[in-house]
Amino acid sequence: MKLFKYLKMSALVAGLAVVPAQVVQAAVVTPNTNMGSAVVIQANTGQVLADQNGRERLPIASVSKLIVVYMLEQKIQNHELALDQKVKVPTDIAAFSQDASVANVPMTTNRTYTVSQILDATLIESSNAAAMELAHLVAGSQEDYYRQAETLLSSWGIENPKMYSASGLRNGDLGTFEDNSVAPSAENKFSAREIALIAKHLVDDYPQILTYTQKKEADFPLPDGTNMTLKNTNLLLGNQKYQIDGLKTGLTPNNGSNLVTHGKLNQQPVITVVLNTNDHPRQEIFNQTLSVLDQVQNQTKTQTPQTDHTIKIDNAAGNHGQVALETKDGQQYFTKRTEGEMTVKAIMPKKNVAAPLQVNKVIASGKVAFDQKTDADFIDGKTPSVKLYPTKNVEKADIFTTLIQKVS
């Protein structure tokens, strides 16, 4: 009997040992918010500054339009499309645009539009039909767009992405574009972290898009020859405290509002994603976005990582060829306000570096090492490299000294 109990207990312990550890929520700050999820990242480094339920996939509605906008910018960069290029809207998209139950910017086949006008309608007024027109322009059809968008998202490390519309509408709201092989309720769902990564790619690769996302109004030609005024749905545009200049709102049928913003916090560019107001009023998406940013500002500080490392450069004069390293003030990261320091480790000298050296010359790189593990959370899972410079100008050693330092 004792042997049986021993074996039973051993099996239980062994069983517990193979249970995978629960994923620990990282980020510098865990914000207090009543939204479905919220994430803040430093836009240039990808450091996750705040995360509340940031890994759960939720309906994102018109935030989806950021993906087709990225793909448009790709085509423009590759000279396959141009902002001033005039295009015709296909009959089916024009008809969809005139259905007031799902569209708000009517278009017609009887005139041409510039790509820039279609982009305005997509980003400012959040036109569903305009987003579909962009998908048509970049991929040739809605179905091909979905597959190409999924391939793009997968290349960024987003696992098993599934796109059902360029606009963010549910499959059942797409009318003649509905896919009968999936449920009418099927809709684009991504986590706040995934949306932050998408937004980071957009503003990193195509920063000029902010000239569109920060527009509060723009004119758009109507089928009858008159103009309508497109009005931006992002009520935080122009916010002075956080210098908000975009990016996108979204409204779901069942889960409330979404908001992605780009701005600055402690002079650092930040992207904030807040998803799903649920039963709360739409205004709460704006209130909670500011609240989350306030919490990050109040609970964090920015620091430049420090290092006391040196690297050997054979022809450097003085100190046996050892050159002291430093970072620059612009390379800042966030830590908790009351704790946490950072240093630079894993130093890698640049190839073929030789004296003389100026203080503004990059001579090595390293990785930031944080005292607090939660501070070392980056949206793509990769700690970015830090550039390292000599602490002072370095003269060139004579040939005799250089030879000695090479063999020492």
C-alpha positions as CSV (number, residue, x, y, z in Angstrom):
1,M,0.0,0.0,0.0
2,K,2.8,2.4,0.9
3,L,4.5,1.6,-2.4
4,F,1.2,2.4,-4.3
5,K,0.9,5.7,-2.5
6,Y,4.5,6.5,-3.3
7,L,4.0,5.7,-6.9
8,K,0.8,7.7,-7.1
9,M,2.5,10.8,-5.5
10,S,5.4,10.4,-7.9
11,A,3.1,10.4,-10.8
12,L,1.3,13.4,-9.6
13,V,4.6,15.3,-9.1
14,A,5.7,14.3,-12.6
15,G,2.4,15.4,-14.0
16,L,2.8,18.8,-12.4
17,A,6.3,19.1,-13.7
18,V,5.2,19.0,-17.4
19,V,2.4,21.5,-17.1
20,P,3.6,24.6,-19.1
21,A,4.2,27.7,-17.1
22,Q,1.6,30.4,-17.4
23,V,2.6,33.3,-19.6
24,V,3.6,36.2,-17.3
25,Q,2.3,39.6,-18.3
26,A,5.3,41.8,-18.6
27,A,5.6,45.5,-19.5
28,V,6.9,48.4,-17.3
29,V,3.4,49.3,-16.0
30,T,0.1,47.4,-15.6
31,P,-2.5,50.1,-16.1
32,N,-5.8,50.3,-14.4
33,T,-8.5,50.5,-17.1
34,N,-12.0,49.2,-17.7
35,M,-11.5,48.7,-21.4
36,G,-11.1,45.2,-23.0
37,S,-7.3,45.7,-23.3
38,A,-4.7,48.4,-23.4
39,V,-1.1,48.6,-24.5
40,V,1.4,51.4,-24.8
41,I,4.8,51.0,-26.6
42,Q,7.7,53.2,-27.3
43,A,7.4,53.6,-31.0
44,N,11.0,53.6,-32.1
45,T,12.3,50.8,-29.8
46,G,9.1,48.7,-29.4
47,Q,9.5,48.7,-25.6
48,V,6.2,47.7,-24.0
49,L,5.5,50.5,-21.5
50,A,2.0,49.3,-20.4
51,D,0.0,46.2,-20.9
52,Q,-3.5,45.2,-19.6
53,N,-4.8,42.1,-21.2
54,G,-2.7,42.9,-24.3
55,R,-2.4,39.3,-25.6
56,E,-6.1,38.5,-26.0
57,R,-7.5,38.8,-29.6
58,L,-10.5,41.1,-29.7
59,P,-12.6,42.6,-32.6
60,I,-10.7,45.6,-34.0
61,A,-13.2,46.9,-36.6
62,S,-11.9,49.9,-38.6
63,V,-8.4,49.7,-37.0
64,S,-8.1,47.0,-39.7
65,K,-7.6,49.8,-42.2
66,L,-4.1,50.4,-41.0
67,I,-3.1,47.2,-42.7
68,V,-4.3,48.1,-46.1
69,V,-2.8,51.5,-45.7
70,Y,0.6,49.9,-45.0
71,M,0.2,47.8,-48.2
72,L,-0.7,50.9,-50.2
73,E,2.5,52.6,-49.0
74,Q,4.5,49.6,-50.1
75,K,3.1,49.9,-53.6
76,I,3.8,53.6,-53.6
77,Q,7.4,53.0,-52.5
78,N,7.8,50.4,-55.2
79,H,6.5,52.9,-57.8
80,E,3.5,50.7,-58.6
81,L,1.0,53.3,-57.4
82,A,1.2,57.1,-56.8
83,L,-0.7,59.4,-54.5
84,D,-1.7,61.7,-57.5
85,Q,-2.6,58.8,-59.7
86,K,-6.2,58.9,-60.9
87,V,-8.2,55.7,-60.5
88,K,-11.7,54.4,-61.3
89,V,-13.8,52.7,-58.7
90,P,-15.2,49.3,-59.8
91,T,-19.0,49.0,-60.1
92,D,-19.4,46.6,-57.2
93,I,-17.4,48.9,-54.8
94,A,-19.2,52.0,-56.0
95,A,-22.5,50.3,-55.4
96,F,-21.3,49.2,-51.9
97,S,-20.3,52.8,-51.2
98,Q,-23.8,54.0,-51.8
99,D,-25.4,51.6,-49.2
100,A,-25.8,54.0,-46.2
101,S,-26.2,51.0,-43.8
102,V,-22.5,50.1,-44.2
103,A,-20.9,53.1,-46.0
104,N,-20.5,56.8,-45.4
105,V,-18.6,58.2,-48.3
106,P,-20.4,57.5,-51.6
107,M,-18.4,57.0,-54.8
108,T,-19.3,56.6,-58.4
109,T,-18.0,54.9,-61.6
110,N,-18.6,58.1,-63.5
111,R,-15.6,59.9,-62.3
112,T,-12.0,59.4,-61.3
113,Y,-10.4,59.8,-57.9
114,T,-6.8,60.3,-56.9
115,V,-5.2,57.7,-54.6
116,S,-4.7,60.5,-52.1
117,Q,-8.4,61.2,-52.0
118,I,-9.2,57.5,-51.4
119,L,-6.6,57.5,-48.6
120,D,-8.2,60.5,-47.1
121,A,-11.6,58.9,-47.0
122,T,-10.1,55.7,-45.5
123,L,-8.2,57.4,-42.7
124,I,-10.2,60.5,-41.9
125,E,-13.8,59.5,-42.3
126,S,-13.0,55.8,-41.9
127,S,-14.8,54.9,-45.2
128,N,-15.4,51.2,-45.5
129,A,-15.7,51.4,-49.3
130,A,-12.6,53.5,-49.6
131,A,-10.6,50.8,-47.7
132,M,-12.0,48.2,-50.1
133,E,-10.9,50.3,-53.0
134,L,-7.4,50.4,-51.6
135,A,-7.5,46.6,-51.2
136,H,-8.5,46.4,-54.9
137,L,-5.7,48.7,-55.9
138,V,-3.0,46.8,-54.0
139,A,-4.1,43.2,-54.6
140,G,-6.6,43.2,-57.5
141,S,-9.5,41.7,-55.5
142,Q,-10.7,41.5,-51.9
143,E,-9.9,37.8,-51.6
144,D,-6.3,38.3,-52.8
145,Y,-5.9,41.2,-50.4
146,Y,-6.9,39.0,-47.5
147,R,-4.2,36.4,-48.3
148,Q,-1.5,39.0,-49.0
149,A,-2.4,40.8,-45.8
150,E,-2.1,37.5,-43.8
151,T,1.3,36.8,-45.4
152,L,2.5,40.3,-44.4
153,L,1.3,39.9,-40.8
154,S,2.9,36.5,-40.6
155,S,6.2,37.9,-41.7
156,W,6.0,40.3,-38.7
157,G,5.7,37.3,-36.3
158,I,1.9,37.5,-35.9
159,E,0.8,33.9,-35.6
160,N,-2.2,32.6,-37.7
161,P,-3.6,35.9,-38.7
162,K,-7.1,35.8,-40.3
163,M,-8.5,38.6,-42.4
164,Y,-12.2,38.8,-43.3
165,S,-12.4,42.4,-44.6
166,A,-10.2,45.3,-45.5
167,S,-12.5,47.7,-43.8
168,G,-13.0,45.8,-40.5
169,L,-16.7,45.0,-41.2
170,R,-18.1,41.6,-40.2
171,N,-18.3,39.1,-43.0
172,G,-22.1,39.2,-43.0
173,D,-22.1,43.0,-43.5
174,L,-20.1,42.9,-46.8
175,G,-23.1,42.4,-49.0
176,T,-22.0,41.0,-52.4
177,F,-18.5,40.6,-51.0
178,E,-19.6,38.2,-48.3
179,D,-17.7,34.9,-48.1
180,N,-20.3,32.2,-47.8
181,S,-17.7,29.7,-46.7
182,V,-17.4,31.4,-43.2
183,A,-19.9,32.5,-40.7
184,P,-21.6,36.0,-41.1
185,S,-20.3,36.9,-37.7
186,A,-16.6,36.3,-38.7
187,E,-14.6,39.5,-38.2
188,N,-11.0,40.6,-37.9
189,K,-9.6,40.0,-34.4
190,F,-6.2,40.9,-33.2
191,S,-4.6,41.6,-29.8
192,A,-3.6,45.1,-28.6
193,R,0.0,43.9,-28.8
194,E,-0.4,42.8,-32.4
195,I,-2.1,46.1,-33.3
196,A,0.7,48.0,-31.6
197,L,3.2,46.0,-33.8
198,I,1.2,46.8,-36.9
199,A,1.1,50.5,-36.1
200,K,4.9,50.5,-35.3
201,H,5.7,49.0,-38.7
202,L,3.5,51.7,-40.4
203,V,5.0,54.7,-38.7
204,D,8.6,53.3,-38.8
205,D,8.5,52.3,-42.4
206,Y,6.3,55.1,-43.7
207,P,6.4,58.1,-41.3
208,Q,4.8,60.3,-43.9
209,I,1.5,58.6,-43.2
210,L,1.2,60.9,-40.2
211,T,0.5,63.8,-42.5
212,Y,-2.7,62.0,-43.3
213,T,-3.7,60.6,-39.9
214,Q,-3.3,64.1,-38.3
215,K,-5.8,65.8,-40.6
216,K,-9.0,66.8,-38.9
217,E,-10.8,67.5,-42.1
218,A,-10.5,67.1,-45.9
219,D,-12.7,67.7,-49.0
220,F,-13.9,64.7,-51.0
221,P,-15.9,64.8,-54.3
222,L,-19.4,63.5,-54.3
223,P,-21.1,61.7,-57.2
224,D,-23.2,64.8,-57.9
225,G,-20.2,67.0,-58.4
226,T,-20.3,68.7,-55.0
227,N,-17.9,68.1,-52.2
228,M,-18.4,66.6,-48.7
229,T,-16.2,67.5,-45.8
230,L,-14.5,64.4,-44.3
231,K,-14.3,64.7,-40.5
232,N,-11.8,62.7,-38.5
233,T,-13.3,60.4,-35.9
234,N,-10.3,60.7,-33.6
235,L,-11.3,63.2,-30.9
236,L,-7.8,63.3,-29.4
237,L,-6.1,64.7,-32.5
238,G,-4.1,67.8,-31.5
239,N,-4.0,66.9,-27.8
240,Q,-1.2,69.1,-26.6
241,K,-0.1,67.1,-23.5
242,Y,0.8,64.0,-25.6
243,Q,1.1,65.6,-29.0
244,I,-1.3,63.1,-30.6
245,D,-1.2,63.1,-34.4
246,G,-3.1,59.9,-35.4
247,L,-3.7,57.0,-36.0
248,K,-7.1,55.3,-36.2
249,T,-10.5,54.7,-34.6
250,G,-12.8,51.7,-34.8
251,L,-16.3,50.9,-33.9
252,T,-17.6,47.3,-33.5
253,P,-21.2,46.3,-33.5
254,N,-21.0,44.3,-30.2
255,N,-17.8,45.3,-28.4
256,G,-17.8,49.1,-28.6
257,S,-15.0,51.4,-29.7
258,N,-11.3,51.0,-30.4
259,L,-8.5,53.6,-30.7
260,V,-4.9,53.6,-31.8
261,T,-2.9,56.8,-31.2
262,H,0.5,58.0,-32.0
263,G,2.0,60.8,-29.9
264,K,4.8,61.6,-27.4
265,L,5.4,60.9,-23.8
266,N,8.5,62.4,-22.1
267,Q,9.6,63.5,-25.6
268,Q,9.6,59.8,-26.7
269,P,7.3,58.7,-29.5
270,V,4.6,56.3,-28.2
271,I,1.8,54.2,-29.7
272,T,-1.2,53.6,-27.6
273,V,-3.8,50.9,-28.3
274,V,-7.1,50.6,-26.4
275,L,-9.6,48.1,-27.5
276,N,-13.3,47.5,-26.8
277,T,-15.3,49.9,-24.7
278,N,-18.0,47.2,-24.5
279,D,-21.0,48.7,-22.6
280,H,-19.3,52.0,-21.8
281,P,-20.1,55.1,-23.9
282,R,-17.9,55.8,-26.9
283,Q,-16.3,58.8,-25.2
284,E,-14.6,56.4,-22.8
285,I,-12.2,55.2,-25.5
286,F,-10.7,58.7,-25.5
287,N,-10.9,59.1,-21.7
288,Q,-9.2,55.8,-21.1
289,T,-6.5,56.4,-23.7
290,L,-5.5,59.5,-21.8
291,S,-5.8,57.8,-18.5
292,V,-3.5,55.0,-19.6
293,L,-0.9,57.5,-20.8
294,D,-1.2,59.4,-17.6
295,Q,-0.5,56.3,-15.6
296,V,2.6,55.5,-17.7
297,Q,3.9,59.1,-17.3
298,N,3.3,59.0,-13.5
299,Q,4.9,55.6,-12.9
300,T,7.9,55.7,-15.2
301,K,11.1,57.6,-16.0
302,T,13.3,57.7,-19.1
303,Q,16.9,56.9,-18.9
304,T,19.9,56.6,-21.2
305,P,21.7,53.3,-20.6
306,Q,25.2,53.6,-19.2
307,T,28.3,51.5,-19.8
308,D,31.8,51.5,-18.4
309,H,33.1,49.2,-21.1
310,T,36.1,49.8,-23.4
311,I,37.1,48.2,-26.6
312,K,40.6,47.7,-28.0
313,I,41.5,49.5,-31.2
314,D,45.1,48.7,-32.2
315,N,46.1,52.0,-33.6
316,A,44.4,54.2,-30.9
317,A,46.8,56.4,-29.0
318,G,46.9,56.2,-25.2
319,N,45.6,53.7,-22.7
320,H,47.1,50.7,-24.5
321,G,44.6,51.0,-27.4
322,Q,41.6,50.8,-25.0
323,V,38.8,53.2,-26.0
324,A,36.1,54.0,-23.5
325,L,32.5,53.8,-24.7
326,E,29.3,55.7,-24.1
327,T,25.7,56.0,-25.4
328,K,24.1,59.3,-26.5
329,D,21.2,61.1,-24.8
330,G,18.8,60.3,-27.6
331,Q,18.9,56.6,-26.9
332,Q,16.4,56.5,-24.0
333,Y,14.3,53.7,-22.5
334,F,11.6,53.6,-19.8
335,T,11.9,52.1,-16.3
336,K,9.7,52.3,-13.3
337,R,10.0,55.7,-11.6
338,T,11.0,54.3,-8.2
339,E,13.3,51.5,-9.3
340,G,15.2,50.0,-12.1
341,E,18.5,50.9,-13.8
342,M,19.9,49.8,-17.1
343,T,23.3,49.1,-18.5
344,V,24.8,48.0,-21.9
345,K,26.1,44.5,-22.3
346,A,27.1,42.1,-25.1
347,I,29.4,44.8,-26.6
348,M,30.2,44.1,-30.3
349,P,32.9,46.4,-31.9
350,K,32.3,47.4,-35.5
351,K,34.5,45.9,-38.1
352,N,37.4,47.9,-39.5
353,V,37.2,50.7,-37.0
354,A,40.5,52.6,-36.7
355,A,41.8,55.8,-35.2
356,P,41.5,58.8,-35.4
357,L,38.0,58.7,-34.0
358,Q,35.6,61.5,-33.4
359,V,33.0,61.4,-30.5
360,N,30.1,61.3,-33.0
361,K,31.4,58.1,-34.7
362,V,29.7,54.8,-34.0
363,I,32.4,52.3,-33.1
364,A,30.4,49.5,-31.4
365,S,26.9,48.3,-30.4
366,G,25.4,46.5,-27.5
367,K,22.2,45.3,-25.9
368,V,20.3,47.1,-23.1
369,A,20.3,45.0,-19.8
370,F,17.5,46.0,-17.4
371,D,17.5,45.5,-13.6
372,Q,13.8,44.7,-13.7
373,K,12.8,41.9,-16.1
374,T,9.4,43.6,-16.7
375,D,11.2,46.6,-18.2
376,A,12.8,44.3,-20.8
377,D,9.6,43.6,-22.7
378,F,9.7,44.5,-26.4
379,I,6.8,44.2,-28.8
380,D,8.6,41.9,-31.3
381,G,10.5,40.0,-28.6
382,K,13.8,41.5,-29.6
383,T,15.9,43.9,-27.6
384,P,17.2,46.6,-30.0
385,S,20.8,47.3,-30.4
386,V,22.3,50.4,-28.8
387,K,24.9,52.5,-30.7
388,L,28.1,53.2,-28.8
389,Y,30.5,56.1,-29.3
390,P,34.0,57.0,-28.0
391,T,33.8,59.2,-24.8
392,K,36.3,61.6,-26.4
393,N,38.2,62.1,-29.6
394,V,40.9,59.5,-30.1
395,E,44.2,60.2,-31.9
396,K,46.0,57.8,-34.0
397,A,49.0,56.0,-32.5
398,D,52.4,55.8,-34.3
399,I,53.3,52.6,-36.2
400,F,55.6,51.3,-33.5
401,T,52.9,51.6,-30.8
402,T,50.3,50.1,-33.1
403,L,52.4,47.0,-33.7
404,I,53.0,46.5,-30.0
405,Q,49.2,46.8,-29.3
406,K,48.4,44.3,-32.0
407,V,50.5,41.6,-30.3
408,S,49.8,42.5,-26.7
